[in-house]
Amino acid sequence: MSQVDERFAERVRRLTPTPCEYPAELLRQLFDAQLGSRHADLAARRLQSQGHGYYTIGSSGHEGNVAVAAAVQPTDPALLHYRSGAFYLARAAAHGDKNGLRDILLGVAAATSEPIAGGRHKVFGRHDLAVIPQTSTIASHLPRAMGVAFSIARAAKLGVPSPWPADAIVVTSFGDASANHSTATGAINAALHASYQGLPMPLLLVCEDNGIGISVRTPDGWIKQSWGQRPGLRYFDADGTDLAAALELATEAATFVRRNRRPAFLRLRTVRLMGHAGSDVEAAYRSPAEVVADEELDPLLGTARLLLAAGCTADEIVGLYEDKRAEVLEIAQDVAGLPQLSSAEEVAAPLRLTAVDETTLPARSADPGDPLTVSQSINRALADVLTAYPESMVFGEDVGRKGGVYGVTRGLQKAFGPARVFDTLLDEQSILGLGLGAGVSGLLPLPEIQYLAYLHNAEDQLRGEAASLKFFSQGQYRNPMVLRIAGYGYQKGFGGHFHNDDAIGVLRDIPGLVIASPSRPDDAAAMLHTCAAAARSDGAVCVYLEPIALYHRRDLYEDGDDGWFTPYPAEHVPIGRGRTYGDGERLTLVTFGNGVLMSLRVAARLGGVRVLDLRWLAPLPVDDLLREATATGRVLVVDETRRSGGVSEGVLAALVDAGYAGRMARVTSEDSFVPLGAAAHQVLLGEHTIEAAARALLDS
């Protein structure tokens, strides 16, 4: 039992009333949410001790965030961090919903009947409450929050239906320690960058400042020093232990954001009671005097002072506290032992893709026109998507007026306008966050990351935010997105590892992520259409890897043969299906990306060799792979990525798992960064290596 709980009645009985102007009924309503949140924390620890609970990071000391819930509209989208229990209960009550406490405890018990995540994690989220679930502990949800704020006005401008009211503001909460994370600072900077240009950015940033991150102290005054003087960011500072003061400042902040459509930063001073989590031993880093001092600042005591002044007696307040304990314990007893997820299939069900409805694919003209390069084909496919889907947007660094570093988006802004094709600031986390926010706001984002190497500082926006949303919301929330990335090696005249990156292992490790890797112009267009349709109809998050070295390629076997030109495609390319070239019976080359060009050239020299272009790196085309491998009994995986963590590992494992008994080998690039100039050929896979390995396999 916590001292905070044991001494609550004693402390209430020695309080001095504090008058305020707010009506007693409102105070009682908000106090009820505060009490529910506190007792849910206590019940979570009890459930864990009984073997029925799995999450004890609580909201105790942060219950002042009910003031923020009261200050915003019930329909305002909210992205909450893990100490926002009282906000969640107040939001549920504002919707007339009495199941908020049960939601929280179902999450603690990992019960499948929990309404948002279905037992997959303890999150604050409900679709009908406009609370978008977040698992963030380090403010990784702030880029998405910024993207939602941007998308409210953009959806209206494009005439696209949005789940959010036109006058909505976005409220997002995070801790003082998380405020130092580059994700937070980047997202806030992006919000200010947009607002500075006159773009609507109705974002209320709520920093719940308890002065400590697990055991690391935040310097006194640091949050105000960091954010209180930031140009373009209205700053509010409220005492979260005083409900009346918090209500006044939170209402002022929310009103400012709603009226001005500009971001504001609300620092809500809080305390952290009962440690970081149930397993945390505060005595290791805090003195008893510090702990007791924070207990005296308990926000429940602050609200009790207001209720005393409003006519409640101390006994009545203690009675409310104990009544809520009994209510919560009854719910906790009811949820203990409820069914949990019991199979891998059940756990991963939200990650499953459905077949793309071909009727939703972008329309293509009957006349394929002249043969195209990869770059031209992607450009035309983007135009198809923008034409077919009015909610679609193309954005990223240099994609607008310039038309991309390689001209891939050239002419699109002129054709579709700057509201749908536009340049962003240079911050990959914010580009992805904008896409994630747009996706949950009724839009179809097609962001671009200029080079694969630039993605790596923003990967968590894919792993922790994009791919996980359907998983943690059972598909109730989706963030459809087609992320275009220029990548791979073999660029001529412009090198170095930032522009010749082949590190895609981190992408293949993300559950549910679709990875498209086209090589030929016709596949490039058809696969982009597929990705856009899958995102739109199924909420898929697709990464579309574009081979820079093949963008403007014309020839295949010899100069002037135009063998890398293809007509614009008419057919559909299903997700997870490869493409076979030739019917040779001696050897199968399995490859993708630049490897397709090299393998086709090698195959032509050797004869009797077929080439399987995987096209999709996730999910792999296992059926096609096994069929083509079995046809020859010999497989050489031609993998331009690195030997360690590269694609070939997964391909060979898939063959082994399927029981393939033929001969197997692989050739890859080296475990190295790509250097400048001709030295790149020392580490990148080359045709001579492929041919030598193929001959050795044929001779074995």
Sequence and secondary structure as in RCSB ss.txt:
>XXXX:A:sequence
MSQVDERFAERVRRLTPTPCEYPAELLRQLFDAQLGSRHADLAARRLQSQGHGYYTIGSSGHEGNVAVAAAVQPT
DPALLHYRSGAFYLARAAAHGDKNGLRDILLGVAAATSEPIAGGRHKVFGRHDLAVIPQTSTIASHLPRAMGVAF
SIARAAKLGVPSPWPADAIVVTSFGDASANHSTATGAINAALHASYQGLPMPLLLVCEDNGIGISVRTPDGWIKQ
SWGQRPGLRYFDADGTDLAAALELATEAATFVRRNRRPAFLRLRTVRLMGHAGSDVEAAYRSPAEVVADEELDPL
LGTARLLLAAGCTADEIVGLYEDKRAEVLEIAQDVAGLPQLSSAEEVAAPLRLTAVDETTLPARSADPGDPLTVS
QSINRALADVLTAYPESMVFGEDVGRKGGVYGVTRGLQKAFGPARVFDTLLDEQSILGLGLGAGVSGLLPLPEIQ
YLAYLHNAEDQLRGEAASLKFFSQGQYRNPMVLRIAGYGYQKGFGGHFHNDDAIGVLRDIPGLVIASPSRPDDAA
AMLHTCAAAARSDGAVCVYLEPIALYHRRDLYEDGDDGWFTPYPAEHVPIGRGRTYGDGERLTLVTFGNGVLMSL
RVAARLGGVRVLDLRWLAPLPVDDLLREATATGRVLVVDETRRSGGVSEGVLAALVDAGYAGRMARVTSEDSFVP
LGAAAHQVLLGEHTIEAAARALLDS
>XXXX:A:secstr
  HHHHTHHHHHTT      SS HHHHHHHHHHHHHHHHHHHHHHHHHHTT        TT GGGHHHHHHS TT
S EE  TT HHHHHHHHHHTT   HHHHHHHHHTT TT TTTTTS     BGGGTEE    SSSTTHHHHHHHHH
HHHHHHHHT   SS TT  EEEEEETTGGGSHHHHHHHHHHHHHHHTT    EEEEEEE SEETTEE  TTHHHH
HHTT TT EEEEEETTSHHHHHHHHHHHHHHHHHH   EEEEEE    S SSTT  GGGTS HHHHHHHHHT HH
HHHHHHHHHTT  HHHHHHHHHHHHHHHHHHHHHHTT     SHHHHHGGG      GGGS    S   S B HH
HHHHHHHHHHHHH TTEEEEETT SSS  TTSTTTTHHHHH TTTEEE  S HHHHHHHHHHHHTTT EEEEEES
SHHHHGGGHHIIIIIIHHHHHHHTTSS   EEEEEEEBS  SSS STTTSB   HHHHTSTT EEE   SHHHHH
HHHHHHHHHHHHH  EEEEEEEGGGTT   SSSTT  TT B    S   TT  EEE   SSEEEEE THHHHHHH
HHHHHHSSEEEEE  EEES  HHHHHHHHHHHSEEEEEEEEESSSSHHHHHHHHHHHTT  SEEEEEEE SS   
SGGGGGGTS  HHHHHHHHHHHHH 
